[in-house]
Amino acid sequence: MEIFSDHRGEFLITNGSIYDQTFVSLSSNKFTFRGLHYQTNPSQLKTFKIVQGSVIDFIYNIETKEVKNFVLTTDSKIFTIGDQYAHGFLTLEPNTIVMYGVEGKFNPETYTSIPWHSIPEIYNTVTKITGNAKITITDKDNHGTKGIN
């Protein structure tokens, strides 16, 4: 198990369970944005569940450019995100915990992060929800990246 901590909270990664990898994300602050992430070769199918708190979840179809968003809470069922989607979420409460499993091994060469604000529908939704409040986000997620060096 690996544990990473930064200004957003903590992130745990385990290998070898039912999924190729299982992640647990603890976001300390309200309005923490994680994503929009996807990878190719291998592509990754994600199964996503809110353990504590609530999020607005964004999926972005890489091929059609279609955006869908969902408010998810602990009462929400397990949510599956297809491998043709970039995925991200904005926490709506402090101390939100999200768990997800990924089918498809992580490949740093084909991993991509798309800037959330580069997609007008996502930008408009996030700014409507957050108003003038500060969003907690990493530079990588804010600016986007292709591959991890």
N, C-alpha and C positions, 0 to 999 in steps of 0.2 A: 504494500500500500504506500502511495506517495501522498503527502499533504503539502499544499502550497498555500501561502498566506500573502495577501497584499491589502491595499487600502479598501478593496471591495468586501473582503471577508476571507473565507477559507474555501479550498477546493480539494477534494479527495479523489484519488484515482486508484481503483483496484483492477487487477487482471485475473482472468481465469474463472470467472463465475459463469452464470448462464450466458452472459454476453461476452464479447471479446474484451470489453472494458465497461466498468461501471463507474459513474461519477456522482459525487455528492457536492452540491454547491451551497454554501452558507453565505448569504449576502447580508452583511451587518446593517446596511443603510437602506432606507426607503429610496426608490428611484436609482437602483443600481442596474445598469444595462450590461448584459452579457450577450455577445454575438455581433453580428450575424455570421455564423460559421458553417462551412461545409467542406467536404473534400471529395476528390475523385481518386480512383485507382489505389485502394479500393474505395468505392463509395460507402457511405455509412447510413444505416437505418437506425433511428433513435427511438427509444421508448422512454417517455417522460412522465414524471409524477410529482406533484406538489406535496411535500411532507408537512410543511408549516408555512403559513402566510399565504400570499397570493401574488400572481404575476399577470401581466398582459404578454402573451406569447405571440411571436411573429414567425410566420413561415413565408419564405420568398421562393417562388418557383424560378429556378435559374434559367430554364428554357423559355417559359412564357412570360416571365416578369410579373406574374400575378402575385399579389400579397393577400394573405389571410391573417387575421389576428383573433385571439380568443382570450378572454379573461378566465384564468384557471385558479382554483382554490383547492384546499385539502379535500373538499367534497367532489372535485372533478375526478372523472375516471382516468385511467392510464391513457395517455395520448401518444400515438405513433406518428413519427415524422418521416416521410419517405426520403429516399436517398437523392432525389432530384431537387431537394429544397435546402436553402440556407436557413438557419434557425437562430433565433435570438429571443431574449425576454427582458422585460423591465419589471423589477420588483415594485409592488404597490404597498408593501409593509416592510418595516425593519425586521431583521432576523428571519428572513425567508429562506427556507430550505427546499431545494429541488434535487431530486434523484433521477438519473437517467442511465439507461443501458444502451450500448452501442454495438451493433453488429458490423464488423469490418474494422480491421486493425488501423490504428493511427498511423498516418504517413505524413511526416513533416514536409515532404517535397510537394504534395498535392493539396495540402491544407490551405484554405482561403478564408479570410475575414473581410466582409464587405462593410464599409462604413454605413451605419444605420441612417445617417442624415442624407446619404446620397440617393435614397429611395423616397420620393415625395410623400407617398401614402404613410410610410412608417414615420418619417419626420413630422408630418402633420399630427398624427395620432399621439406621438410621444410629447410633442410640445403642448398639445391641448391638455394632456393629463398632468404634465409637470409644471406648466406655467413658467414662472421665473425661478423655480427651484433648481438647485444644482443636481446634475446627473453624475453618479459615480461610475466611471468607466476607465478602462486601460487605453493607452495610446494606440495599441494594436487594434482594438475594437473600434476606436473612434476614427482612425485613419485608414484602416484596412491593410491587409498584407496578403501576399501570395507566397506560400511556403514559410517555414520557420528556420532561421539560420542558427 
